[in-house]
């Protein structure tokens, strides 16, 4: 690798570290039922999400909360939405092109390779995919829609203000990702990741909890993901 390439990579890493939020994920002792009803969530919700590449205020608000226990990662989203777009579709349909949805990106070892993307629309349709590489340095966009997170659950619920989504991601399935660098989290473990929303309503908006400075890969900027820290 050339020196200028190494230097460029170091600049990206340092910039990402400065720009990234550190987001603690509390450990739950309560059982989380994945049903779209968020009344059992006692932890604070983070947000609102902002436009992913400008930090401007979004037209409609999105908030997210994260929890974990010894077996699973849990996420809950609250989405204000006056014009919900989408429908019930088959598992792993490419709903990111058509439907209002929320997403989670997770890169346990933080190397920007072999990270997962999960998306769920307002009608409980979900997809999960593996992003092996997006950078030209590792061969360019290389994704696998055949990847499946065994035991993943997701349920959405439409309400008068918009919709809510709950997701459960079992750790047991992530450890099988080749070159994913997964280790079962414990208190103090740090992963890189981001939470997202695509809104196709009155105006198309891509919003995120962690905004990006770079536009190199659209809304995939793994070098600028937030830091998720598993906490007590």
N, C-alpha and C positions, 0 to 999 in steps of 0.2 A: 504493500500500500504506500502511495506517495505521501511525503510529508505534508503537502498542502491539503490532501484529503483528510489526514489525521487531524490537522489543525482545525479544519472546517468542522469535523465531527465533534471535537472538544468544545468549540464555540457553541454548537447546537446544544450539547449536554449541559454546559454551564448556563446558557440562556434558559433552557427548559427548567433547570433547577430553581432559578430565580423566579420564573413566572408561575410555577406550579403551586397550587394550593395543597396543603397537608390536611387531609380530611380523616378524622378519627371515625372508626366504625365500632360502635359499642357492642359488647357481647350481651346477648339476651338469655335470660333464664326462663323466659316464658315461651310457650309453644306458639309459633306463628302459623295461622291457618291461611292458606293461599286461596282466597275467595273474592278478592277485589274490595272487600270491606276493610277500611283502614282504622276502624275504631280500636283495634288492639295494638296500634302503634303508639307508644308513649314517648319515643325519642323525637327530638326536634327535626323538622324538615329543612333542608338546605335549598337556597335559591333566593330569588327567582333566577331561572336560566336566562342567559343573554344571547344575543346573536353571536354565533360561534367565532366569527372572524373580525368582529368590530367592537364587541362588548356593549353594543347599543341595546337599549331596552326592547324586549320582545313585545309583540302586539298582545299576546296572551301568555299568562303566567304558567310556569312549570316549577314544581318543587319535588325534591326527592329525599328519601331517608334510607339509610342502610343499616343492617344488623347482621350479626353472625352468631353461630354456635359451633359446636365441635364438628358438625356434619355439613352445614350449609351456609351460603351467603344469601341474604334476603334483601330485596329492594321494594320500595313502595313509591309510586309517583302520583302526584296530584296535578292534573292538567285542566286549566280553564280552557273551554272550547265552545264557542258559539255556533260553530258550523263543522260538525264532525264528518270527516271524509273517510270512506272505507267500507268494508264488509267482511263477513266471515269467509275465510279462504283456507285452502289446504295448508298443512304444515310445510314450512320452508318455501312458501310462495315468496316472490320478490316484492313484498309489500312496501319496501322502502322506496319504490318508484311511484306508488299510487296512494298509499293510505297514511292517515295520521297515526303516528306511533311514537313509542319511546324506545331508547336503546341503552345498552351498557357495553362498554369496551373494557376488557380485562387483560392485562399483561403482567402476570405474576412475577416474572424475573426482570421486567423493565428493559428488555433489550430491543424492543420494537419489532420482534419477529415472533411468529407463532402465538399470536394473541387472539382472543375470541371476541365475537360480536353477537349479541343477542338483541332481537327486536320484537316488540309486541304491539299490535294495533289495539284500537279501542274495542275490538270485537273478539279479543282473546286469541287471535291467530298469532303464532310466533314462528320465528326462524332462529337458527343458530348456525354460525359459520366460523371457520378458522381462517385467519389471515396469516399466511406463512411469511409473506414478504410484500412490501409495497414500494420499497426504495429501489432505484436503478442499480445501486451498489450490490444488491442481493438478487437481482434478476427481474425486478419490477413486479407489478401486481400479480400475486399468486394466491388465490383463495380457494377454499374448499367448502362447498355447500353440503357435501356429503357428511361433514362432521356433525355428530349428534351428542348433546349433553344428556346422558342417561339420567333419568329421574328429575329432569328439570320440570318445574310447574310454573304456569303463568295464567292469571285470570284478570280480566278487565271488567270494569263496571261503569256503565254510563249513568250520569246523574244530571241534575238540573243545571249544574255549572259547567259540565264537561265530562271528564272521565277519570277514573283511577285505575292503576295497574299494580299488581303484586307479582313478584318473580322469586322463585327459589332456585338456586344453582348449587347442586351438590358438589362438594370438593372432590369426592371420589372419582368423578368423571374427568375432572381437569388434570389429575395426575397422569392420565393416559396420553396426554398430548405429547407427541414426539418433539423433543428439543424445546419444550415449553417452559422448562425451568421451574415447574410447580413443586412447592413443598407445602404440606398441610400447615395452614397458618396457626400461629400462637400469638399471645399478647406481645405486641411490638413488631410483628411481621409487617412489612411494607410492600404493597403492590402498586403498579402504575395502572391507571384507568381513567375513564371519563363516563359521564352520563349525558344522554342526548335526547332531543326530541325533534321530529320532523312534523311540521304543521302545514297541511295542504289546504287549509280553509280559505279565508278571505284573501290572504296573501301567503305565498310560500315562504316559510322561515325555517332555518336550521339553527337550533338553539342548543346551548351546552351549559353545564355547570362550570366547567373549566374552559374559558375562551382561549383562543390561539393567537399567536403573533404571526405565524407563518401561514402562507396560502399554498404551500408546495403540494400537499396531497388532499386539498379540499377539507372535509371535516374529519379526515383520518390524519392525525398528527401525533403518533405514538410518542415521539420525543418530547411532546409538550403535555402529555397526560398529567392529571393530578396524581398526588401520592395518597393512596388509601392505606391508613394505618389501623391494624386490628388492635382494639383497645379493650380494657376491662369493662 
